[in-house]
Amino acid sequence: EWIVDRVSGRAEAVETPIGLVPTVDAIDRTGLDLDDETMAGLLAVDPSSWSHEVALIDEHYSMIGDRLPKRLEAELDELRSRLDAAH
């Protein structure tokens, strides 16, 4: 629901190094036992963990070699830069 609302301009988001993520209140938690603190933890972006993921993606991309579209390489470089700036 949040994605559809976000695309339609009806949902809030927070800018993070990995892009826009929902605010704590933007996700309907009806029927779920999730308080604001728990939800904030679920939505948190840990730059160190994501940097590790970027290294794994980079390793995978290296197996593709020259067939990897340059735009994917550029996107990964941009993500790496945003994560480095967030440290």
TAUR-V438121 format. One record per residue. N is the residue number from 1. SS is DSSP state (alpha for helix, beta for strand, coil for the rest). Layout:
n=[N/N]
ss=[SS/SS]
This chain:
n=[1/2/3/4/5/6/7/8/9/10/11/12/13/14/15/16/17/18/19/20/21/22/23/24/25/26/27/28/29/30/31/32/33/34/35/36/37/38/39/40/41/42/43/44/45/46/47/48/49/50/51/52/53/54/55/56/57/58/59/60/61/62/63/64/65/66/67/68/69/70/71/72/73/74/75/76/77/78/79/80/81/82/83/84/85/86/87]
ss=[coil/alpha/alpha/alpha/alpha/alpha/alpha/coil/coil/coil/coil/coil/beta/beta/beta/beta/coil/coil/beta/beta/beta/beta/coil/coil/coil/coil/coil/coil/coil/coil/coil/coil/coil/coil/coil/alpha/alpha/alpha/alpha/alpha/alpha/alpha/alpha/coil/coil/coil/alpha/alpha/alpha/alpha/alpha/alpha/alpha/alpha/alpha/alpha/alpha/alpha/alpha/alpha/alpha/alpha/alpha/alpha/alpha/alpha/alpha/coil/coil/alpha/alpha/alpha/alpha/alpha/alpha/alpha/alpha/alpha/alpha/alpha/alpha/alpha/alpha/alpha/alpha/alpha/coil]
